């Protein structure tokens, strides 16, 4: 349904419309800040599409409270598959552009104003940005967009090695999203459906990531199950080999990174799983350095568990340093 409210500002009615898709489930506590951050945009031609996976909290009341005439509220049973919610929102969109915002994240007021001009470049499939982090754990600003140009561009060969693009930062042309078929709703791609989409978008174009943080990303108190997600990353790589988007050699290097990350995640508690994945990482490694690091890590799995637990943080740091994951 479309919710109505008085006092809307239609002064930007001639500007291209941006449809902002906000999937949500039981995020009533965070949703006001997300909605207000869209309303506060210096680029005012926006519509908000909230797709609610039948929340059991006060989500509907929150949406009604902050609604404008450009707010659409859709209840859709997505069964926890956020890709489904985003696709439902995209089908309801009226805008020339689509932007994504998770219900617990917040935009900077000038986000759209700074990003939209970059889409004048037709070689750019989507525009993202750097992040600020908040929530259960503290992170410093990343450097994913850092360069002399003020942004970095990523093709699928860079994206296959690790996802540098946060969904809540993305704005893109609606036509491009429709052209590639939207998000893959396969259950095994849950939590990585965004990464899989960016890979399809960037086959013959680039995703541009601005170095300025334009979104505050909330870190959830409950961490997602890391090893099953990493295993499913291997399935994404296999999919893109089948599609002909990634050459086998590039896929092997990307799979090496994932296997090393699984080895790191399993290292403290499951020596056998860790060892098997370090072996796979070494076999698929594209460089001698990668093969040596994988062999060294594999040897460390023979340590007693108490020593592996103590060494786990250092191994995770090595993983980041070597840019395996």
Phi and psi restraints in degrees (value plus and minus 20) as a CYANA .aco file:
   2 UNK   PHI    -122.1   -82.1
   2 UNK   PSI     107.7   147.7
   3 UNK   PHI    -115.6   -75.6
   3 UNK   PSI     118.4   158.4
   4 UNK   PHI    -127.4   -87.4
   4 UNK   PSI     126.2   166.2
   5 UNK   PHI    -171.8  -131.8
   5 UNK   PSI     133.3   173.3
   6 UNK   PHI    -105.3   -65.3
   6 UNK   PSI     145.8   185.8
   7 UNK   PHI      65.5   105.5
   7 UNK   PSI      -4.6    35.4
   8 UNK   PHI     -90.3   -50.3
   8 UNK   PSI     126.1   166.1
   9 UNK   PHI    -117.8   -77.8
   9 UNK   PSI      90.5   130.5
  10 UNK   PHI    -122.4   -82.4
  10 UNK   PSI      -2.1    37.9
  11 UNK   PHI     -88.1   -48.1
  11 UNK   PSI     -35.7     4.3
  12 UNK   PHI    -124.8   -84.8
  12 UNK   PSI       2.6    42.6
  13 UNK   PHI     -84.6   -44.6
  13 UNK   PSI     -40.7    -0.7
  14 UNK   PHI    -106.7   -66.7
  14 UNK   PSI     -33.2     6.8
  15 UNK   PHI     -97.8   -57.8
  15 UNK   PSI     130.9   170.9
  16 UNK   PHI     -77.5   -37.5
  16 UNK   PSI     115.0   155.0
  17 UNK   PHI    -100.5   -60.5
  17 UNK   PSI     118.4   158.4
  18 UNK   PHI    -129.3   -89.3
  18 UNK   PSI     101.8   141.8
  19 UNK   PHI    -111.8   -71.8
  19 UNK   PSI      98.6   138.6
  20 UNK   PHI    -120.4   -80.4
  20 UNK   PSI      95.4   135.4
  21 UNK   PHI    -119.6   -79.6
  21 UNK   PSI     101.2   141.2
  22 UNK   PHI    -141.1  -101.1
  22 UNK   PSI      79.6   119.6
  23 UNK   PHI     -98.4   -58.4
  23 UNK   PSI     125.7   165.7
  24 UNK   PHI    -172.4  -132.4
  24 UNK   PSI     131.7   171.7
  25 UNK   PHI    -172.6  -132.6
  25 UNK   PSI      93.3   133.3
  26 UNK   PHI      34.6    74.6
  26 UNK   PSI      23.5    63.5
  27 UNK   PHI    -136.9   -96.9
  27 UNK   PSI      13.5    53.5
  28 UNK   PHI     -78.9   -38.9
  28 UNK   PSI     -49.9    -9.9
  29 UNK   PHI     -89.0   -49.0
  29 UNK   PSI     -49.2    -9.2
  30 UNK   PHI    -121.4   -81.4
  30 UNK   PSI     -42.8    -2.8
  31 UNK   PHI     -79.1   -39.1
  31 UNK   PSI     -58.2   -18.2
  32 UNK   PHI     -75.6   -35.6
  32 UNK   PSI     -63.5   -23.5
  33 UNK   PHI     -84.3   -44.3
  33 UNK   PSI     -59.4   -19.4
  34 UNK   PHI     -83.6   -43.6
  34 UNK   PSI     -68.1   -28.1
  35 UNK   PHI     -83.0   -43.0
  35 UNK   PSI     -62.6   -22.6
  36 UNK   PHI     -86.5   -46.5
  36 UNK   PSI     -51.6   -11.6
  37 UNK   PHI     -89.4   -49.4
  37 UNK   PSI     -48.1    -8.1
  38 UNK   PHI     -94.7   -54.7
  38 UNK   PSI     -63.9   -23.9
  39 UNK   PHI     -81.7   -41.7
  39 UNK   PSI     -47.4    -7.4
  40 UNK   PHI    -106.9   -66.9
  40 UNK   PSI     -16.5    23.5
  41 UNK   PHI     -81.8   -41.8
  41 UNK   PSI     117.4   157.4
  42 UNK   PHI     -91.2   -51.2
  42 UNK   PSI     -41.0    -1.0
  43 UNK   PHI    -114.4   -74.4
  43 UNK   PSI      89.6   129.6
  44 UNK   PHI    -112.6   -72.6
  44 UNK   PSI     -27.1    12.9
  45 UNK   PHI    -103.7   -63.7
  45 UNK   PSI      59.7    99.7
  46 UNK   PHI    -151.7  -111.7
  46 UNK   PSI     131.1   171.1
  47 UNK   PHI    -143.8  -103.8
  47 UNK   PSI     128.1   168.1
  48 UNK   PHI    -131.2   -91.2
  48 UNK   PSI     110.3   150.3
  49 UNK   PHI    -140.9  -100.9
  49 UNK   PSI      85.7   125.7
  50 UNK   PHI    -114.3   -74.3
  50 UNK   PSI     101.2   141.2
  51 UNK   PHI    -130.2   -90.2
  51 UNK   PSI      90.3   130.3
  52 UNK   PHI    -123.7   -83.7
  52 UNK   PSI     100.2   140.2
  53 UNK   PHI    -101.4   -61.4
  53 UNK   PSI      30.7    70.7
  54 UNK   PHI      33.8    73.8
  54 UNK   PSI      40.6    80.6
  55 UNK   PHI     -80.2   -40.2
  55 UNK   PSI     131.4   171.4
  56 UNK   PHI    -126.4   -86.4
  56 UNK   PSI     -14.5    25.5
  57 UNK   PHI    -122.5   -82.5
  57 UNK   PSI    -172.4  -132.4
  58 UNK   PHI    -113.9   -73.9
  58 UNK   PSI       8.5    48.5
  59 UNK   PHI     -76.1   -36.1
  59 UNK   PSI     -67.6   -27.6
  60 UNK   PHI     -82.2   -42.2
  60 UNK   PSI     -60.9   -20.9
  61 UNK   PHI     -83.0   -43.0
  61 UNK   PSI     -58.1   -18.1
  62 UNK   PHI     -84.3   -44.3
  62 UNK   PSI     -65.0   -25.0
  63 UNK   PHI     -82.3   -42.3
  63 UNK   PSI     -64.0   -24.0
  64 UNK   PHI     -80.0   -40.0
  64 UNK   PSI     -62.2   -22.2
  65 UNK   PHI     -82.2   -42.2
  65 UNK   PSI     -58.2   -18.2
  66 UNK   PHI    -123.1   -83.1
  66 UNK   PSI     -10.3    29.7
  67 UNK   PHI     -90.1   -50.1
  67 UNK   PSI     129.7   169.7
  68 UNK   PHI    -144.5  -104.5
  68 UNK   PSI    -199.1  -159.1
  69 UNK   PHI     -88.2   -48.2
  69 UNK   PSI     -30.5     9.5
  70 UNK   PHI    -125.4   -85.4
  70 UNK   PSI       6.3    46.3
  71 UNK   PHI    -128.4   -88.4
  71 UNK   PSI     108.2   148.2
  72 UNK   PHI    -135.2   -95.2
  72 UNK   PSI     111.2   151.2
  73 UNK   PHI    -139.4   -99.4
  73 UNK   PSI      98.0   138.0
  74 UNK   PHI    -141.8  -101.8
  74 UNK   PSI     106.2   146.2
  75 UNK   PHI    -115.1   -75.1
  75 UNK   PSI     105.6   145.6
  76 UNK   PHI    -165.1  -125.1
  76 UNK   PSI     108.0   148.0
  77 UNK   PHI     -97.5   -57.5
  77 UNK   PSI      79.3   119.3
  78 UNK   PHI    -121.4   -81.4
  78 UNK   PSI     -25.6    14.4
  79 UNK   PHI      34.5    74.5
  79 UNK   PSI      18.3    58.3
  80 UNK   PHI      60.2   100.2
  80 UNK   PSI     -17.6    22.4
  81 UNK   PHI    -113.6   -73.6
  81 UNK   PSI      79.1   119.1
  82 UNK   PHI     -85.6   -45.6
  82 UNK   PSI     -44.9    -4.9
  83 UNK   PHI     -78.8   -38.8
  83 UNK   PSI     -58.8   -18.8
  84 UNK   PHI     -84.7   -44.7
  84 UNK   PSI     -65.0   -25.0
  85 UNK   PHI     -81.1   -41.1
  85 UNK   PSI     -62.5   -22.5
  86 UNK   PHI     -86.8   -46.8
  86 UNK   PSI     -57.7   -17.7
  87 UNK   PHI     -87.0   -47.0
  87 UNK   PSI     -58.6   -18.6
  88 UNK   PHI     -80.4   -40.4
  88 UNK   PSI     -64.9   -24.9
  89 UNK   PHI     -82.6   -42.6
  89 UNK   PSI     -60.6   -20.6
  90 UNK   PHI     -83.8   -43.8
  90 UNK   PSI     -57.2   -17.2
  91 UNK   PHI     -88.1   -48.1
  91 UNK   PSI     -46.2    -6.2
  92 UNK   PHI    -109.2   -69.2
  92 UNK   PSI     -24.1    15.9
  93 UNK   PHI     -94.3   -54.3
  93 UNK   PSI     124.4   164.4
  94 UNK   PHI    -128.3   -88.3
  94 UNK   PSI     -32.1     7.9
  95 UNK   PHI     -98.2   -58.2
  95 UNK   PSI     137.2   177.2
  96 UNK   PHI     -89.9   -49.9
  96 UNK   PSI     -49.4    -9.4
  97 UNK   PHI    -139.2   -99.2
  97 UNK   PSI     134.0   174.0
  98 UNK   PHI    -144.2  -104.2
  98 UNK   PSI     115.2   155.2
  99 UNK   PHI    -146.4  -106.4
  99 UNK   PSI     130.6   170.6
 100 UNK   PHI    -134.2   -94.2
 100 UNK   PSI     121.8   161.8
 101 UNK   PHI    -167.0  -127.0
 101 UNK   PSI      98.5   138.5
 102 UNK   PHI     -92.8   -52.8
 102 UNK   PSI     131.2   171.2
 103 UNK   PHI     -87.2   -47.2
 103 UNK   PSI     -37.0     3.0
 104 UNK   PHI    -126.9   -86.9
 104 UNK   PSI      -8.4    31.6
 105 UNK   PHI    -128.3   -88.3
 105 UNK   PSI     147.7   187.7
 106 UNK   PHI    -159.0  -119.0
 106 UNK   PSI     115.3   155.3
 107 UNK   PHI    -109.0   -69.0
 107 UNK   PSI     128.8   168.8
 108 UNK   PHI     -91.9   -51.9
 108 UNK   PSI     129.6   169.6
 109 UNK   PHI     -80.3   -40.3
 109 UNK   PSI     -49.1    -9.1
 110 UNK   PHI    -120.3   -80.3
 110 UNK   PSI      -3.7    36.3
 111 UNK   PHI     -75.4   -35.4
 111 UNK   PSI     -79.5   -39.5
 112 UNK   PHI     -85.9   -45.9
 112 UNK   PSI     -58.2   -18.2
 113 UNK   PHI     -79.0   -39.0
 113 UNK   PSI     -59.2   -19.2
 114 UNK   PHI     -98.6   -58.6
 114 UNK   PSI     -50.4   -10.4
 115 UNK   PHI    -106.6   -66.6
 115 UNK   PSI     -60.2   -20.2
 116 UNK   PHI     -78.4   -38.4
 116 UNK   PSI     -58.4   -18.4
 117 UNK   PHI     -78.0   -38.0
 117 UNK   PSI     -46.6    -6.6
 118 UNK   PHI     -88.6   -48.6
 118 UNK   PSI     -42.3    -2.3
 119 UNK   PHI     -98.3   -58.3
 119 UNK   PSI     -22.4    17.6
 120 UNK   PHI     -87.1   -47.1
 120 UNK   PSI     -41.7    -1.7
 121 UNK   PHI    -103.8   -63.8
 121 UNK   PSI      90.7   130.7
 122 UNK   PHI     -90.9   -50.9
 122 UNK   PSI     -33.0     7.0
 123 UNK   PHI     -97.7   -57.7
 123 UNK   PSI     -28.7    11.3
 124 UNK   PHI    -117.9   -77.9
 124 UNK   PSI      97.3   137.3
 125 UNK   PHI    -103.0   -63.0
 125 UNK   PSI     -47.9    -7.9
 126 UNK   PHI    -180.7  -140.7
 126 UNK   PSI     136.4   176.4
 127 UNK   PHI    -141.9  -101.9
 127 UNK   PSI     108.6   148.6
 128 UNK   PHI    -142.4  -102.4
 128 UNK   PSI    -188.8  -148.8
 129 UNK   PHI    -174.7  -134.7
 129 UNK   PSI     152.1   192.1
 130 UNK   PHI     -92.9   -52.9
 130 UNK   PSI     156.9   196.9
 131 UNK   PHI    -151.0  -111.0
 131 UNK   PSI     136.3   176.3
 132 UNK   PHI    -127.7   -87.7
 132 UNK   PSI     131.1   171.1
 133 UNK   PHI    -135.1   -95.1
 133 UNK   PSI     127.5   167.5
 134 UNK   PHI    -168.5  -128.5
 134 UNK   PSI     153.4   193.4
 135 UNK   PHI      95.7   135.7
 135 UNK   PSI    -165.4  -125.4
 136 UNK   PHI     -87.7   -47.7
 136 UNK   PSI     -50.9   -10.9
 137 UNK   PHI    -145.8  -105.8
 137 UNK   PSI     134.9   174.9
 138 UNK   PHI    -124.1   -84.1
 138 UNK   PSI     111.0   151.0
 139 UNK   PHI    -149.5  -109.5
 139 UNK   PSI     128.3   168.3
 140 UNK   PHI    -101.4   -61.4
 140 UNK   PSI     148.6   188.6
 141 UNK   PHI     -78.7   -38.7
 141 UNK   PSI     119.2   159.2
 142 UNK   PHI    -101.3   -61.3
 142 UNK   PSI     159.0   199.0
 143 UNK   PHI    -143.4  -103.4
 143 UNK   PSI      12.1    52.1
 144 UNK   PHI     -87.0   -47.0
 144 UNK   PSI     -43.8    -3.8
 145 UNK   PHI    -130.0   -90.0
 145 UNK   PSI     -13.0    27.0
 146 UNK   PHI     -89.4   -49.4
 146 UNK   PSI     103.0   143.0
 147 UNK   PHI    -187.4  -147.4
 147 UNK   PSI     148.3   188.3
 148 UNK   PHI     -83.8   -43.8
 148 UNK   PSI     -47.5    -7.5
 149 UNK   PHI     -97.0   -57.0
 149 UNK   PSI     -31.9     8.1
 150 UNK   PHI      70.1   110.1
 150 UNK   PSI     -16.5    23.5
 151 UNK   PHI    -181.5  -141.5
 151 UNK   PSI     143.6   183.6
 152 UNK   PHI    -144.8  -104.8
 152 UNK   PSI     129.0   169.0
 153 UNK   PHI    -134.4   -94.4
 153 UNK   PSI     120.2   160.2
 154 UNK   PHI    -144.3  -104.3
 154 UNK   PSI     109.0   149.0
 155 UNK   PHI    -118.9   -78.9
 155 UNK   PSI    -199.5  -159.5
 156 UNK   PHI     -87.8   -47.8
 156 UNK   PSI     -43.9    -3.9
 157 UNK   PHI     -90.8   -50.8
 157 UNK   PSI     -48.1    -8.1
 158 UNK   PHI    -100.3   -60.3
 158 UNK   PSI     -60.7   -20.7
 159 UNK   PHI     -88.6   -48.6
 159 UNK   PSI     -52.4   -12.4
 160 UNK   PHI     -84.4   -44.4
 160 UNK   PSI     -42.5    -2.5
 161 UNK   PHI    -106.6   -66.6
 161 UNK   PSI     -25.1    14.9
 162 UNK   PHI     138.8   178.8
 162 UNK   PSI     124.8   164.8
 163 UNK   PHI    -106.9   -66.9
 163 UNK   PSI      90.5   130.5
 164 UNK   PHI    -114.4   -74.4
 164 UNK   PSI     -10.4    29.6
 165 UNK   PHI    -140.5  -100.5
 165 UNK   PSI      99.2   139.2
 166 UNK   PHI    -111.8   -71.8
 166 UNK   PSI     109.6   149.6
 167 UNK   PHI     -78.6   -38.6
 167 UNK   PSI     -59.5   -19.5
 168 UNK   PHI     -88.2   -48.2
 168 UNK   PSI     -28.6    11.4
 169 UNK   PHI    -116.6   -76.6
 169 UNK   PSI     -27.0    13.0
 170 UNK   PHI    -108.3   -68.3
 170 UNK   PSI     116.7   156.7
 171 UNK   PHI    -151.9  -111.9
 171 UNK   PSI     122.0   162.0
 172 UNK   PHI    -174.9  -134.9
 172 UNK   PSI     150.0   190.0
 173 UNK   PHI     -95.7   -55.7
 173 UNK   PSI     115.8   155.8
 174 UNK   PHI     -81.4   -41.4
 174 UNK   PSI     -57.4   -17.4
 175 UNK   PHI     -80.8   -40.8
 175 UNK   PSI     -55.6   -15.6
 176 UNK   PHI     -90.9   -50.9
 176 UNK   PSI     -58.0   -18.0
 177 UNK   PHI     -83.5   -43.5
 177 UNK   PSI     -62.6   -22.6
 178 UNK   PHI     -85.8   -45.8
 178 UNK   PSI     -57.2   -17.2
 179 UNK   PHI     -81.8   -41.8
 179 UNK   PSI     -58.7   -18.7
 180 UNK   PHI    -111.1   -71.1
 180 UNK   PSI     -21.1    18.9
 181 UNK   PHI      71.3   111.3
 181 UNK   PSI      -5.8    34.2
 182 UNK   PHI      52.4    92.4
 182 UNK   PSI    -183.5  -143.5
 183 UNK   PHI     -97.1   -57.1
 183 UNK   PSI     123.6   163.6
 184 UNK   PHI     -96.8   -56.8
 184 UNK   PSI     100.3   140.3
 185 UNK   PHI    -110.8   -70.8
 185 UNK   PSI      -9.3    30.7
 186 UNK   PHI     -78.4   -38.4
 186 UNK   PSI     111.1   151.1
 187 UNK   PHI     -77.0   -37.0
 187 UNK   PSI     -52.9   -12.9
 188 UNK   PHI     -89.9   -49.9
 188 UNK   PSI     -33.7     6.3
 189 UNK   PHI    -117.6   -77.6
 189 UNK   PSI      -9.1    30.9
 190 UNK   PHI     -78.8   -38.8
 190 UNK   PSI     114.7   154.7
 191 UNK   PHI      60.9   100.9
 191 UNK   PSI     -34.1     5.9
 192 UNK   PHI    -148.0  -108.0
 192 UNK   PSI      -5.4    34.6
 193 UNK   PHI     -84.0   -44.0
 193 UNK   PSI     -49.0    -9.0
 194 UNK   PHI     -88.6   -48.6
 194 UNK   PSI     -67.0   -27.0
 195 UNK   PHI     -76.5   -36.5
 195 UNK   PSI     -62.8   -22.8
 196 UNK   PHI     -84.1   -44.1
 196 UNK   PSI     -58.0   -18.0
 197 UNK   PHI     -86.2   -46.2
 197 UNK   PSI     -64.5   -24.5
 198 UNK   PHI     -79.5   -39.5
 198 UNK   PSI     -54.3   -14.3
 199 UNK   PHI     -83.9   -43.9
 199 UNK   PSI     -60.4   -20.4
 200 UNK   PHI     -90.6   -50.6
 200 UNK   PSI     -57.8   -17.8
 201 UNK   PHI     -85.8   -45.8
 201 UNK   PSI     -49.4    -9.4
 202 UNK   PHI    -122.9   -82.9
 202 UNK   PSI      -1.6    38.4
 203 UNK   PHI     -81.7   -41.7
 203 UNK   PSI     -65.5   -25.5
 204 UNK   PHI    -146.0  -106.0
 204 UNK   PSI      -8.7    31.3
 205 UNK   PHI    -158.2  -118.2
 205 UNK   PSI    -189.7  -149.7
 206 UNK   PHI    -146.3  -106.3
 206 UNK   PSI     134.3   174.3
 207 UNK   PHI    -125.6   -85.6
 207 UNK   PSI     103.5   143.5
 208 UNK   PHI    -116.9   -76.9
 208 UNK   PSI     106.2   146.2
 209 UNK   PHI    -133.2   -93.2
 209 UNK   PSI      94.6   134.6
 210 UNK   PHI     -93.0   -53.0
 210 UNK   PSI     125.7   165.7
 211 UNK   PHI     -99.5   -59.5
 211 UNK   PSI     -33.0     7.0
 212 UNK   PHI    -101.1   -61.1
 212 UNK   PSI     107.2   147.2
 213 UNK   PHI     -88.1   -48.1
 213 UNK   PSI     103.4   143.4
 214 UNK   PHI    -141.5  -101.5
 214 UNK   PSI     -16.3    23.7
 215 UNK   PHI    -161.1  -121.1
 215 UNK   PSI     118.7   158.7
 216 UNK   PHI    -117.2   -77.2
 216 UNK   PSI      97.2   137.2
 217 UNK   PHI    -121.9   -81.9
 217 UNK   PSI     106.2   146.2
 218 UNK   PHI    -109.6   -69.6
 218 UNK   PSI     107.4   147.4
 219 UNK   PHI    -106.2   -66.2
 219 UNK   PSI     100.9   140.9
 220 UNK   PHI     -89.8   -49.8
 220 UNK   PSI     131.4   171.4
 221 UNK   PHI     -89.1   -49.1
 221 UNK   PSI     -51.8   -11.8
 222 UNK   PHI    -120.5   -80.5
 222 UNK   PSI     100.4   140.4
 223 UNK   PHI     -96.7   -56.7
 223 UNK   PSI     126.7   166.7
 224 UNK   PHI     -93.8   -53.8
 224 UNK   PSI     133.2   173.2
 225 UNK   PHI     -87.6   -47.6
 225 UNK   PSI      87.6   127.6
 226 UNK   PHI     -89.2   -49.2
 226 UNK   PSI     -65.9   -25.9
 227 UNK   PHI     -85.4   -45.4
 227 UNK   PSI     -67.0   -27.0
 228 UNK   PHI     -79.5   -39.5
 228 UNK   PSI     -56.3   -16.3
 229 UNK   PHI     -85.5   -45.5
 229 UNK   PSI     -61.9   -21.9
 230 UNK   PHI     -84.5   -44.5
 230 UNK   PSI     -60.4   -20.4
 231 UNK   PHI     -79.8   -39.8
 231 UNK   PSI     -59.7   -19.7
 232 UNK   PHI     -90.9   -50.9
 232 UNK   PSI     -44.5    -4.5
 233 UNK   PHI     -81.2   -41.2
 233 UNK   PSI     -55.2   -15.2
 234 UNK   PHI     -82.6   -42.6
 234 UNK   PSI     -55.2   -15.2
 235 UNK   PHI     -88.7   -48.7
 235 UNK   PSI     -54.9   -14.9
 236 UNK   PHI     -84.0   -44.0
 236 UNK   PSI     -64.1   -24.1
 237 UNK   PHI     -79.9   -39.9
 237 UNK   PSI     -65.1   -25.1
 238 UNK   PHI     -81.0   -41.0
 238 UNK   PSI     -60.1   -20.1
 239 UNK   PHI     -79.4   -39.4
 239 UNK   PSI     -64.0   -24.0
 240 UNK   PHI     -96.9   -56.9
 240 UNK   PSI     -40.9    -0.9
 241 UNK   PHI     -89.1   -49.1
 241 UNK   PSI     -64.8   -24.8
 242 UNK   PHI     -81.1   -41.1
 242 UNK   PSI     -57.7   -17.7
 243 UNK   PHI     -93.0   -53.0
 243 UNK   PSI     -31.6     8.4
 244 UNK   PHI      61.4   101.4
 244 UNK   PSI      -6.1    33.9
 245 UNK   PHI    -102.8   -62.8
 245 UNK   PSI     -46.3    -6.3
 246 UNK   PHI    -148.1  -108.1
 246 UNK   PSI     112.1   152.1
 247 UNK   PHI     -94.4   -54.4
 247 UNK   PSI     130.5   170.5
 248 UNK   PHI     -74.1   -34.1
 248 UNK   PSI     -59.2   -19.2
 249 UNK   PHI     -84.5   -44.5
 249 UNK   PSI     -62.2   -22.2
 250 UNK   PHI     -88.0   -48.0
 250 UNK   PSI     -56.3   -16.3
 251 UNK   PHI     -85.2   -45.2
 251 UNK   PSI     -58.7   -18.7
 252 UNK   PHI     -83.6   -43.6
 252 UNK   PSI     -62.4   -22.4
 253 UNK   PHI     -83.0   -43.0
 253 UNK   PSI     -61.1   -21.1
 254 UNK   PHI     -86.3   -46.3
 254 UNK   PSI     -60.8   -20.8
 255 UNK   PHI     -85.1   -45.1
 255 UNK   PSI     -54.9   -14.9
 256 UNK   PHI     -78.2   -38.2
 256 UNK   PSI     -63.1   -23.1
 257 UNK   PHI     -81.2   -41.2
 257 UNK   PSI     -61.5   -21.5
 258 UNK   PHI     -88.2   -48.2
 258 UNK   PSI     -64.9   -24.9
 259 UNK   PHI     -80.0   -40.0
 259 UNK   PSI     -60.2   -20.2
 260 UNK   PHI     -82.8   -42.8
 260 UNK   PSI     -61.1   -21.1
 261 UNK   PHI     -84.0   -44.0
 261 UNK   PSI     -58.0   -18.0
 262 UNK   PHI     -84.6   -44.6
 262 UNK   PSI     -62.0   -22.0
 263 UNK   PHI     -78.8   -38.8
 263 UNK   PSI     -61.5   -21.5
 264 UNK   PHI     -84.8   -44.8
 264 UNK   PSI     -64.7   -24.7
 265 UNK   PHI     -84.3   -44.3
 265 UNK   PSI     -56.2   -16.2
 266 UNK   PHI    -106.1   -66.1
 266 UNK   PSI     -32.8     7.2
 267 UNK   PHI     -73.5   -33.5
 267 UNK   PSI     -66.1   -26.1
 268 UNK   PHI     -87.6   -47.6
 268 UNK   PSI     -55.6   -15.6
 269 UNK   PHI    -133.5   -93.5
 269 UNK   PSI     -43.9    -3.9
 270 UNK   PHI    -153.4  -113.4
 270 UNK   PSI      67.0   107.0
 271 UNK   PHI     -83.1   -43.1
 271 UNK   PSI     -57.5   -17.5
 272 UNK   PHI     -87.5   -47.5
 272 UNK   PSI     -67.6   -27.6
 273 UNK   PHI     -81.5   -41.5
 273 UNK   PSI     -61.7   -21.7
 274 UNK   PHI     -81.6   -41.6
 274 UNK   PSI     -66.4   -26.4
 275 UNK   PHI     -83.4   -43.4
 275 UNK   PSI     -63.4   -23.4
 276 UNK   PHI     -81.3   -41.3
 276 UNK   PSI     -58.5   -18.5
 277 UNK   PHI     -98.1   -58.1
 277 UNK   PSI     -53.3   -13.3
 278 UNK   PHI     -84.7   -44.7
 278 UNK   PSI     -56.4   -16.4
 279 UNK   PHI     -82.5   -42.5
 279 UNK   PSI     -66.2   -26.2
 280 UNK   PHI     -82.9   -42.9
 280 UNK   PSI     -58.0   -18.0
 281 UNK   PHI     -82.2   -42.2
 281 UNK   PSI     -61.8   -21.8
 282 UNK   PHI     -86.6   -46.6
 282 UNK   PSI     -59.8   -19.8
 283 UNK   PHI     -86.0   -46.0
 283 UNK   PSI     -52.0   -12.0
 284 UNK   PHI    -118.7   -78.7
 284 UNK   PSI     -22.5    17.5
 285 UNK   PHI     -80.5   -40.5
 285 UNK   PSI     120.2   160.2
 286 UNK   PHI    -107.8   -67.8
 286 UNK   PSI     -35.5     4.5
 287 UNK   PHI    -149.5  -109.5
 287 UNK   PSI     138.4   178.4
 288 UNK   PHI     -83.9   -43.9
 288 UNK   PSI     -59.7   -19.7
 289 UNK   PHI     -77.6   -37.6
 289 UNK   PSI     -63.3   -23.3
 290 UNK   PHI     -82.8   -42.8
 290 UNK   PSI     -61.8   -21.8
 291 UNK   PHI     -85.2   -45.2
 291 UNK   PSI     -60.7   -20.7
 292 UNK   PHI     -86.0   -46.0
 292 UNK   PSI     -64.4   -24.4
 293 UNK   PHI     -82.9   -42.9
 293 UNK   PSI     -60.4   -20.4
 294 UNK   PHI     -84.8   -44.8
 294 UNK   PSI     -61.5   -21.5
 295 UNK   PHI     -84.9   -44.9
 295 UNK   PSI     -59.8   -19.8
 296 UNK   PHI     -84.5   -44.5
 296 UNK   PSI     -64.3   -24.3
 297 UNK   PHI     -84.8   -44.8
 297 UNK   PSI     -58.2   -18.2
 298 UNK   PHI     -81.2   -41.2
 298 UNK   PSI     -62.1   -22.1
 299 UNK   PHI     -82.4   -42.4
 299 UNK   PSI     -54.0   -14.0
 300 UNK   PHI     -88.0   -48.0
 300 UNK   PSI     -39.1     0.9
 301 UNK   PHI     -88.5   -48.5
 301 UNK   PSI     -32.2     7.8
 302 UNK   PHI    -101.8   -61.8
 302 UNK   PSI     -28.0    12.0
 303 UNK   PHI     -86.2   -46.2
 303 UNK   PSI     133.5   173.5
 304 UNK   PHI     -78.9   -38.9
 304 UNK   PSI     134.5   174.5
 305 UNK   PHI     -77.8   -37.8
 305 UNK   PSI     -61.0   -21.0
 306 UNK   PHI     -82.2   -42.2
 306 UNK   PSI     -53.8   -13.8
 307 UNK   PHI     -95.8   -55.8
 307 UNK   PSI     -54.2   -14.2
 308 UNK   PHI     -85.0   -45.0
 308 UNK   PSI     -60.8   -20.8
 309 UNK   PHI     -81.0   -41.0
 309 UNK   PSI     -62.9   -22.9
 310 UNK   PHI     -86.9   -46.9
 310 UNK   PSI     -52.4   -12.4
 311 UNK   PHI    -109.6   -69.6
 311 UNK   PSI     -26.8    13.2
 312 UNK   PHI     -80.9   -40.9
 312 UNK   PSI     -61.0   -21.0
 313 UNK   PHI     -84.6   -44.6
 313 UNK   PSI     -60.6   -20.6
 314 UNK   PHI     -84.2   -44.2
 314 UNK   PSI     -58.5   -18.5
 315 UNK   PHI     -86.8   -46.8
 315 UNK   PSI     -58.7   -18.7
 316 UNK   PHI     -82.3   -42.3
 316 UNK   PSI     -58.3   -18.3
 317 UNK   PHI     -84.7   -44.7
 317 UNK   PSI     -62.0   -22.0
 318 UNK   PHI     -80.0   -40.0
 318 UNK   PSI     -60.5   -20.5
 319 UNK   PHI     -79.1   -39.1
 319 UNK   PSI     -65.8   -25.8
 320 UNK   PHI     -87.2   -47.2
 320 UNK   PSI     -62.3   -22.3
 321 UNK   PHI     -81.2   -41.2
 321 UNK   PSI     -61.9   -21.9
 322 UNK   PHI    -100.4   -60.4
 322 UNK   PSI     -26.3    13.7
 323 UNK   PHI      36.2    76.2
 323 UNK   PSI      22.9    62.9
 324 UNK   PHI     -93.2   -53.2
 324 UNK   PSI     -63.4   -23.4
